Amino acid sequence: MKEAGEGKFCPFCSTRLEYEYYQYAHIGKFKCPKCNFGDNKIYKFITDVDLKNKTFKVDNNKFKIQFNSIYSIYNFAASITATSLYDVKYDEMKKALEKFVLNNGRQEKIVIQDCETTINLAKNPTGANVSLRLVNEDDSEKDVLFVLNDNLADGKDVSWIYDIDFSNMNNVKRFITSGTRAYDMAICIKTSGISPNKIESYLDLKEAVKALYKTKNTKYAISNYTAIQETRHEILKLKTSSNENC
């Protein structure tokens, strides 16, 4: 575990939990060796998870989805479990999940100036680390925009960014930082071992978005709470202006 693990101790007896496997935050298969917390009834097993082809199986029923993140699989596991308890048929679930997409800055995928772009919200270390896991699973050349604000709704203390794991980033050519704490984010990325030559900082978000699209690499935009809509707005403005100039 290179990231800050949450939920390491049993909430009932404070004994350290034993994990059979770990995904992120507190998510994984665990059990308390003292009071057996975590030894729960399993309603549905998700099997044959294929993140590349975006498929998985439940009770030998194959589901096709629009996402390739492990936390999306956990969300779908929860929804399938809940709907199955109300006798919703698998065929109906398949239709719903196959068409389901997230917009509004949650794993939103768009094409800007011929560049595939993914916008995602990350307001804590877990969200940021899962977002970076998605970046790492993409083998193409990439540029990453990270926008960090410290507005009241975000919290003034941004020390949590040092629990983000920027090590061993796969094929990221540039990190661009922006937001009210753009320089803090840049320092965090630098101290994690990323070369300063790969880091650009812009307090002006509009300038940061323009800089992001200076190349034709795949783009990822990660923003915290109050920054996400402004970031999305600036990216979509660029898309609109590009279409008008065509």
DADA-V998904 format. One line per field, one symbol per residue. ss: DSSP state (a for helix, b for strand, c for the rest). phi: phi as a letter, one per 30 degrees, with the letter a starting at -180 (. if undefined). psi: psi as a letter, one per 30 degrees, with the letter a starting at -180 (. if undefined). A space follows every 50 residues. Layout:
ss: ???
phi: ???
psi: ???
//
This chain:
ss: ccccccccbccccccbbbbbbbbbccbbbbbbcccccccccccccbbbbb ccccbbbbccbbbbcccccaaaaaaaaaaaaaaaaccccaaaaaaaaaac cccccccbbbbbccbbbbbbbcccaaaaaaaaaaaaaccccbbbbbbccc ccccccccaaaaaccccccccbbbbbbbcccaaaaaaaaaaccccaaabb bcccaaaaaaaacccccbbbbbbcaaaaaaaaaaaaaaaaaaaaac
phi: .ccddcidcddcbidddccdabcahcdlcbaddcciejdcdcdbccbhdb ddchbabbhicdccbcbbcddddddddddddddddcidddeddeddddcd bcbiichdcbcbhicdbccbdbcaeddddddddddddcdddbbccbcbcb deddjddcddddcdccdhdciddbcccajdcedddddeddddjddedccb bbdddddddddecdccddcbccbdeddddddedddddddddddddd
psi: jfljklhfkkfeggkkkkkelkdlcgkajlkkfeggkfilkjekkklhkj eefhllkkhgkkkklglhkefeeeeeeeeeeeeffggkleeeeeeeeefk lkahgjhkklkkhgkkkkkkkjgleeeeeeefeeeffjflklkkkjkjlh lefekfjgffffgkjglhkjgjekkkkalfheeeeeeeeeffgkkffgkk kjejeeeeeeeegflglkkkjkladffeeeeeeeeeeeeeeeeff.
//
